[in-house]
Amino acid sequence: MRLVIQRVAKAEVVANGVSTGSIGKGLLVLVGFETADQDEDLSWMATKLVQMRIFSDEAGLMNLSVQDIGGDILLVSQFTLHASTKKGNRPSFIAAARPEQAIPLYDSFIKRVELLLGKRVQTGKFGADMQVSLQNDGPVTIFIDSKNKQ
């Protein structure tokens, strides 16, 4: 499981001309699932996401989490996070979970994040062609892989 976490002043996702989710201050999170992902990946990632201290405190230090600031989260499924570019010029997505596996993982991850955050999470539309707009705050962008917990 991979996350690209972006601290934003605002973000929105549009699918088929319709806004499916928008937030003010918070985190835009691109999430990709792979075939090897298990329940423990979801739990670890949800906790890490909600508790990650990447918002500035009164001293200007990154000491506050999205939960601490009362911020929002916008989760967007993105299978291309598992692209392999090892061979040739066309990315391979063989490691990415197929929709029949990824959709339940995505739904479960949303519920876990909502439970930890204590409020509803905004989302994109799984499998749709989406346009994502954001105003990155910082900029701050962090990549996390549940198979490489560093």
N, C-alpha and C positions, 0 to 999 in steps of 0.2 A: 504494500500500500504506500502510495506516495502523495504528499501534500506540497503544494506551492502556496505559501501563506503570504499575503500582501496586506500590510497595514494601510488602510485607506481612509480618506476623509469622506468619500462616498463611492458607491459602486452600484451598477445595475446590469441585469442580464435580460436580453430580449430574445424570444424564440418565436419564429413565424410572425414577426411584427407585434408581438404582445409581450409586455414586461412580465416576467415570471417571478422576479425578485429584485428588490432594491434596498440598500441600506445607507445610513449616514456613517458616522465614525465607527470603525470596527475593522473586521477582517474579511477580505475576499479570499476564499480558499478554493483552489483547483484541486480536485481529488481524483486519483486514479487507482483502480484496483487491479491486482494480478491474480492469476489462477491459484497461487500458493497462499493467498490471504486467508486468515482464520479469525475467529472471534477475539483472540487476544490482541491481534493487530488493531482491530477497531477500538477496543478499550484503551490501549496504550495511546493511540493517536488522538482519540477524543479528549482524553485527560491532558495530554501534552498541548493540544491546541487551545483549550479553554484556559489553561493555567500559564501559558507562555507569557513571560513578562517582556513585552516589546513596546509598551506605551510609556511615555514620559511621565515622571512624577513632578512635583513642584520644583525640584532641583534640576530638572531637565535630564534625569537619568532614566534609562529604560528599566523601570522597576514595577510597572503595573501591567496586569493582564487585561484582556478584553472584558473579563468578568468584573474586575476591579473598577473599570471605568464605566460600566453599564453599557458597553458597546454592543454592536450587532455582528452577526456572521452571515455571509452569503456563501453557500456551498455550491460549487459547479462541478459536475462530473466531467472528467476529461481523460479518456483512455489513452490519448497520445502521450501522457506522462510516462508510459511504459514503452516508448519507442526505442528500438535498437537500431543504431546507425553503424554497427560494426562492419557490415558487409554491403558494399555498393552505395548508391546514392538515394535509394528509396528506403525509407524507414520500414522496419518490420514491427508489427504489433502482436507478435505471437505470444508474448508473456502477459498481455492484457487480458483480463477476465472477459469472457463472453457475456452478453446481456443477461442471459438466464442465471448467471452467477453474480454478476456485478450489480444488478438492480436490487436484489435483496440485501447485499452488502451496503449499498448506498443508502437504502431506506433505514437500515439498522444504524448506520453511522449518524444519519440525521437525528434519529431519536436519541442516541447516546449524547450527542452534542447538546441537543435541546435540554435534556435532563440535567446535564452538568452546568449549562449556562443559565438555566432557570427561565428560559423564554424561547419563543418560536424562532427557528432559523429560516432564513430566506434561501431559496434554491433556484437552480436553473431547471431545465427540462431534460431529463435523461435521454440521450440518443438524438436530440434535436440539433439542428444547425443553429448555433446561438451567437449573438453578438454581445460581448462583454465590454462594458466601459467602466473605467475607474479613474479616480484621482488618487494616485499613490501618495501616501503621507510619509515623507522622510527623504527619499524613498526607503522603505524597509520591505525586503522580500527574502523569505526564508524557505528552504527546501528541506523536507524531512522524508525519510524512507524508513518504514517500520522494520525492514530487514537489516538496516544499518543504523542502529540506535546510538548516535553520537551527539 
